[in-house]
Amino acid sequence: MEPAVLREDMVDGLESPPRDVLGDEDVAVAMRDVPRHAFVDDERTAYADRDHEALGTRVLAPSTVARLLQALSLEPDQTVLIVGAGVGYTAAVAAEIVGETNVHAVDISRPLVVEARGNLAEAGYEGVLVDRRDGADGLPEYAPFDRVLLEAAAVDPPRALLEQLTDCGRLVFPRGTQKQRLEAVSSDGVVDRFEPVSFDPLLVEGEQSGAVERNRTTREDRERAQRRAESRRGWEHNWIEWEDTGDGQSRRRSSR
């Protein structure tokens, strides 16, 4: 069967019961156009709604990609950062909506970066920038971004990613560890919660996907400690002045 027909069947299945997960017309049109078989080695099952494995990572099922991009609320010409480029399929679908030169993707795995670049070029999305980075650091030299998608679970969204949002920006990520839920956090702190999901945890520099011990909590603990320190306001943060009381004595006057 022709790939175009398989894509039509795939999207029709996502839009209809029992899945019924795709209601965004822009995402639906984009998924009908992107040749998924360019990103999945097994062409026979490329359009099946299931996960695949590639180079030690999980290639997300089409229904999962649809949920992520709908939560992201993409609009044409927005700038997008995808953390966890994987094989590049999600970036390609996003590129169909916002334009390929507006999409940036990073991954901590060098082999996956090479794979994503090759897949995107083969599929006709050479304008998507893919770089090897620690995803928690984002891509500051191209910031700010209107939308940031984190394709890995975290207890808290990485601080750097929040700081790289525009004033009207939106960050979508799976929050949690064993139990996870998809969330969207806007620049002004408003949180939208979606359905439960299951993602691998966000890796940090020097960490392997199969490791038993994970050091991502080091980053999370550091960022939480920094937020607590910034929220505290004791006398040591005040400017101390002394004033004459008129009776030959002085007293301390504190002002912020």
C-alpha positions in Angstrom: 0.0 0.0 0.0 1.2 3.5 -0.8 2.7 5.5 2.1 0.2 8.4 1.4 -2.7 6.0 1.9 -1.2 4.6 5.0 -0.8 8.1 6.4 -4.4 8.9 5.7 -5.5 5.7 7.5 -3.2 6.5 10.4 -4.7 9.9 10.9 -8.2 8.8 10.4 -7.7 6.2 13.1 -6.4 8.9 15.5 -9.4 11.1 14.8 -12.0 8.4 15.3 -13.1 6.1 18.1 -11.8 4.1 19.9 -8.6 6.3 19.9 -10.2 9.6 19.2 -7.1 11.5 20.4 -6.7 14.0 17.5 -8.9 17.0 17.2 -6.5 19.7 16.1 -6.9 20.2 12.4 -3.4 21.7 11.9 -1.8 18.8 13.6 -3.9 16.3 11.6 -3.0 18.0 8.3 0.7 18.0 9.2 0.6 14.3 10.2 -1.0 13.5 6.9 1.9 15.2 5.1 5.0 13.9 7.0 6.4 10.6 5.6 6.7 8.7 8.9 8.5 5.8 7.1 11.5 8.1 6.7 11.9 8.1 10.5 11.1 4.4 11.3 13.3 1.6 9.9 10.4 -0.9 9.6 8.3 0.5 6.8 5.7 -2.2 7.3 4.8 -0.9 10.8 5.8 2.8 10.5 2.2 3.9 10.4 0.9 1.6 13.1 0.0 3.4 16.3 2.7 1.9 18.5 6.1 2.8 19.8 9.3 1.8 18.1 12.9 1.4 19.3 15.8 3.1 17.6 19.4 3.7 18.8 18.4 3.1 22.4 15.5 5.5 22.4 11.7 5.2 22.1 10.2 6.5 18.9 6.8 7.8 20.1 3.6 6.3 18.7 1.6 8.6 16.4 -1.1 9.1 19.0 1.5 10.3 21.6 2.9 12.8 19.1 -0.6 14.1 18.4 -1.2 14.6 22.1 2.1 16.4 22.6 1.6 18.8 19.7 -2.0 19.5 20.6 -1.0 20.5 24.1 1.7 22.7 22.6 -1.0 24.7 20.7 1.2 25.6 17.7 0.5 28.5 15.3 2.2 29.3 12.0 5.6 31.1 12.3 6.1 30.4 16.0 9.6 29.5 17.1 9.8 26.0 18.6 12.4 24.1 20.7 12.0 20.3 21.0 14.1 18.8 23.8 14.6 15.2 23.0 14.9 15.2 19.2 14.9 11.4 19.0 14.7 10.4 15.3 13.2 13.7 14.3 9.6 12.8 13.6 8.0 15.2 16.1 10.2 18.0 14.8 9.0 17.3 11.2 5.4 17.4 12.2 6.0 20.7 14.0 7.8 22.1 11.0 4.8 21.5 8.8 2.8 23.8 11.0 5.3 26.6 11.9 7.8 26.3 9.1 11.0 24.3 9.2 13.4 27.1 9.9 11.4 27.9 13.0 12.0 24.5 14.6 15.1 23.7 16.7 15.7 20.4 18.3 18.3 19.1 20.7 19.3 15.7 22.0 21.9 14.5 24.5 22.8 11.5 22.3 25.2 12.2 19.5 24.1 9.1 17.4 20.5 10.3 17.7 21.4 13.8 16.5 23.1 12.3 13.5 20.1 10.1 12.9 17.6 12.9 13.2 19.5 15.2 10.9 19.6 12.4 8.2 16.0 11.5 8.6 14.8 15.1 8.4 16.9 15.8 5.3 15.6 12.7 3.6 12.0 13.7 4.4 12.5 17.2 3.1 13.0 19.2 6.3 16.6 20.2 6.0 15.8 23.6 7.6 15.2 22.1 11.0 18.2 22.7 13.2 19.3 19.7 15.3 22.1 20.0 17.8 23.7 17.8 20.6 23.0 19.4 23.9 22.1 18.7 27.5 18.4 19.2 27.1 18.0 20.8 30.5 20.2 23.7 29.2 17.9 24.4 26.2 19.4 26.4 23.3 20.0 29.8 24.7 21.7 31.3 21.6 18.4 30.8 19.7 16.1 31.8 22.5 13.5 33.0 23.2 11.0 30.4 21.9 7.3 30.6 21.6 6.9 27.0 22.4 9.1 24.4 24.1 8.4 20.7 24.1 10.2 18.4 26.5 9.9 14.8 25.4 11.2 13.4 28.7 9.8 13.3 32.2 10.9 15.6 34.9 9.6 16.4 38.4 10.0 20.1 37.7 10.5 21.8 34.3 14.2 22.8 33.9 14.7 26.4 34.9 16.7 27.2 31.8 13.8 26.1 29.5 11.3 28.4 31.4 13.7 31.3 31.1 14.0 30.7 27.3 10.2 31.2 26.7 8.8 34.4 25.2 6.5 36.5 27.3 3.5 34.5 25.8 5.4 31.2 25.7 4.3 27.7 26.6 6.3 24.7 27.8 4.8 21.2 27.5 6.4 18.3 29.5 5.5 15.1 31.3 5.6 15.8 35.0 6.4 13.1 37.5 8.5 9.9 37.9 6.5 6.6 38.2 3.2 8.4 37.8 3.3 11.1 35.1 0.8 13.6 33.7 1.2 15.9 30.7 1.4 19.5 31.6 1.7 22.8 29.9 3.2 25.8 31.8 2.9 29.3 30.4 5.3 32.1 30.9 3.0 33.7 33.5 2.8 30.5 35.5 -0.6 29.2 34.4 -0.6 25.4 34.3 -2.9 23.3 32.1 -3.0 19.6 33.0 -3.8 16.8 30.5 -4.0 13.0 30.5 -1.6 10.6 32.2 1.5 9.6 30.1 4.6 7.5 30.4 8.0 8.8 29.3 11.6 8.0 30.0 13.2 10.5 32.4 15.2 13.5 31.2 18.9 12.6 31.0 21.7 15.0 31.8 25.3 15.2 30.7 27.2 12.0 31.3 24.2 9.9 32.0 23.2 6.8 29.9 19.7 5.8 29.2 20.1 2.3 30.7 21.8 3.5 34.0 20.3 2.3 37.3 21.4 5.4 39.1 20.2 8.7 37.7 21.7 12.0 38.4 18.9 14.2 37.0 17.9 14.8 40.6 21.1 16.7 41.1 19.9 19.4 38.7 16.4 19.4 40.2 17.7 19.7 43.8 20.1 22.5 42.8 17.3 24.5 41.0 14.9 24.0 44.0 17.6 25.2 46.4 18.2 28.3 44.2 14.5 29.1 44.1 14.2 28.8 47.9 17.2 31.0 48.4 15.7 33.6 46.1 12.4 33.5 47.9 13.9 34.2 51.3 14.1 37.8 52.5 15.8 38.2 55.9 17.4 41.1 57.5 20.7 40.2 55.9 19.1 41.2 52.5 18.1 44.6 53.8 20.1 47.9 53.8 20.8 48.8 57.4 20.7 52.4 58.4 21.1 54.1 61.7 19.0 57.1 62.8 19.3 59.5 65.7 16.5 59.1 68.3 17.0 62.6 69.7 18.0 61.4 73.2 21.7 60.9 72.4 21.2 57.3 71.3 20.8 55.6 67.9 18.6 52.9 66.7 18.8 50.6 63.6 16.4 51.3 60.8 16.0 48.7 58.1 14.7 49.3 54.7 14.4 47.0 51.6 
